[in-house]
């Protein structure tokens, strides 16, 4: 599921956005989407959490 070349419109079934048919037809599947999950990132400070995000401490 890294790259998808199609749009699954059933994902929005039952949601208010699915009623906006003009907007859905105009925008859905036209722009790339980047999904980033931070659920496994741990740390009380940004410096600590950045190791889980970037794999190294920030240099600033």
C-alpha positions as CSV (number, residue, x, y, z in Angstrom):
1,X,0.0,0.0,0.0
2,X,3.0,2.3,-0.5
3,X,1.8,3.7,-3.8
4,X,-1.8,3.6,-5.1
5,X,-2.7,4.6,-8.6
6,X,-6.5,4.5,-7.9
7,X,-9.0,6.2,-5.6
8,X,-11.2,4.2,-3.3
9,X,-14.3,6.4,-3.1
10,X,-16.0,3.9,-0.8
11,X,-13.7,5.2,2.0
12,X,-15.9,8.2,2.3
13,X,-19.3,6.5,2.2
14,X,-21.6,7.8,4.9
15,X,-19.5,10.9,5.5
16,X,-20.7,14.5,4.7
17,X,-18.0,14.9,2.1
18,X,-19.5,12.2,0.0
19,X,-22.5,14.4,-0.5
20,X,-20.3,17.1,-2.1
21,X,-20.2,15.3,-5.4
22,X,-18.8,18.3,-7.4
23,X,-15.9,18.7,-5.0
24,X,-15.2,15.0,-4.9
25,X,-15.2,14.7,-8.7
26,X,-13.0,17.8,-9.0
27,X,-10.3,17.0,-6.4
28,X,-10.4,13.3,-5.4
29,X,-7.5,11.4,-6.8
30,X,-5.9,14.5,-8.4
31,X,-3.3,15.3,-5.8
32,X,-0.7,13.1,-4.0
33,X,-1.3,12.3,-0.4
34,X,1.5,11.6,2.1
35,X,0.6,9.6,5.2
36,X,2.9,9.8,8.2
37,X,2.1,7.9,11.4
38,X,3.7,9.0,14.6
39,X,2.1,6.3,16.8
40,X,5.4,4.5,17.5
41,X,7.4,7.7,18.2
42,X,8.3,8.1,21.8
43,X,9.8,11.0,23.7
44,X,8.8,13.8,26.1
45,X,10.9,16.4,24.3
46,X,11.2,17.1,20.6
47,X,14.9,16.2,20.7
48,X,14.1,12.7,22.0
49,X,11.1,12.2,19.6
50,X,13.1,13.3,16.6
51,X,15.3,10.2,17.0
52,X,12.2,8.1,16.3
53,X,11.2,10.3,13.4
54,X,14.4,10.9,11.6
55,X,16.7,8.3,13.2
56,X,19.1,11.0,14.6
57,X,19.1,14.0,16.9
58,X,18.4,17.4,15.3
59,X,21.4,19.5,14.6
60,X,20.0,22.9,15.5
